[in-house]
Amino acid sequence: EDKVVQSPLSLVVHEGDTVTLNCSYEVTNFRSLLWYKQEKKAPTFLFMLTSSGIEKKSGRLSSILDKKELFSILNITATQTGDSAIYLCAVEPAGTASKLTFGTGTRLQVTL
Amino acid sequence: DVKVTQSSRYLVKRTGEKVFLECVQDMDHENMFWYRQDPGLGLRLIYFSYDVKMKEKGDIPEGYSVSREKKERFSLILESASTNQTSMYLCASSLSQGGSDTQYFGPGTRLTVL
């Protein structure tokens, strides 16, 4: 059974801090790992990672995958209150209709 | 932009009622998914469909059924709602099977069963 574990479960930081969110996984026949941000409603896509060691970057957010150690991290630099959300990690095995297994998420709160 | 819409944002039903949750996507995606999201449990897959009239059980299909009569529409049915089905229900779609395709989510339906 595929499994995704995220840590920490929740985190409170001050605006301007840098945070690192962790995602470890077990999946049969890995295809990709995805990060989503969920504010009040629908999760919105952040990154898809398929290859080890290649950093994906979007503004202050970046993510990298280690396929040997089976984990990924999501970094957010210079955090802002608008970064407050639940961050979800999911893995996709090969050979299925994009069937994802999600972690329980990390709840990030950025305070002034 | 991909748009996934769900028929209701909030829904309150009574135990034993039949409940229909509708999801529509406008990007001609082949795959559609129904999840429920509960605190501490994350998103769990109920059912998914990779083509019209095709469906596959996810991780927690018990108590649910689905229907996909048209490509753009995927319905989740609770035949006899129970209080333990109170949850946030999220629909998603993705382009095609094979290759990595991002799932796009609808806004969610918060269902309360009394």
Interface residues (C-beta under 8 A of the other chain):
Chain A: R31 S32 L34 Y36 K41 A42 P43 T44 F45 M48 T50 L88 A90 E92 T96 A97 S98 K99 L100 T101 F102 G103 T104 G105
Chain B: V4 E30 N31 F33 Y35 G40 L41 G42 L43 R44 L45 F48 Y50 E56 G58 L90 S94 Q97 S100 D101 T102 Q103 Y104 F105 G106 P107 G108
